[in-house]
């Protein structure tokens, strides 16, 4: 497994090494961002094709490093249950997901090792330590990917328990956000923002709105993960009504009991349909709240040149999410639309993280510009004072 992960990671590492980018370290960060986004989308494909238990043990597949070596066991399991969780196709999907996850772990370890090496080596040089190699965020990334790996293992060993699978999804989104923040930081250190587009009070409002949108997105991601892992996507098959009503009969108690087996209540009974309705209904309506707040945030940010590009992509992604969410209901949950909806959620994480970082930089630039202007004004008054 480790050798396979190293081989998979070798391609992006080679791409970084041969890159002509002014900073290969920055290139490594953004390549890891790209692959983490891919992993989240492929993880959605794995979940939506019911391939999470394609290999029912961890980290290997029936104790083997790949489905080729476990072919006999997989075929035997598939013969017993042709539509069950273990098939040759599902085993390969699950193992490819694991290989990609482990490769990202290798890239983050490389990032961590380079950061600590450069940080310690440059401490003794006249130039001193450089901020682009500060090891705090790479260290956090290392612990985050280890925790993500642990939840990946528990997802299998605890048989797709909804709270574990949902937490696994949230941690993946959190890892993506931290990587994007770190990538934006690397960009800022190499090419600092110099164009001031707003006063400190105006940019403070943008920061507040972007932070609120990110907090609401976190809640919506948790609700979306809970909807998906409980297979509640088609609990409502019309929009904006659900079962012919704006507020249908719902069982919030069983629907939002966290620690329980898949499809069961905490007492071990089958989960009632009204519980699935509650899960779907809350996710749907909270999504509308997020769309309103994040859409308003994008509109306000669009008015500032430095934030315009990110705001535009955020607005387009919000429209994509609304369209794919509604299409998932009316088209009876087609796989491609559902995967695209998950990709849209990851894109929202990416754009909102970027917007928060850019608004932070613009706010700091506005404060520094005001401070410089005030200092110049004070100096001018002193020069004009009669002696």
Secondary structure by P-SEA (a helix, b strand, c coil): caaaaaaaaaaaaaaaaacccccaaaaaaaaaaaaaaaaaaaaaaaaaaccccccccccccccccccccaaaaaaaaaaacccccccaaaaaaaaaaaaaaaaaaaaaaaaaaaaaaaaaaaccccccccccccaaaaaaaaaaaaaaaaaaaaaaaacccaaaaaaaaaaaaaaaaaaaaaaaaaaaaacccccccccaaaaaaaaaaaaaaaaaaaaaaaaaaaaaaaccccccccccccccccccccccccccccccccccccccccccaaaaaaaaaaaaaaaaaaaaaaaaaaaaaaacccaaaaaaaaaaaaaaaaaaaaaaaaacccaaaaaaaaaaaaaaaaaaaaaaaaaaaaaaaaaaaaaaaaaaaaaaaaaaccc
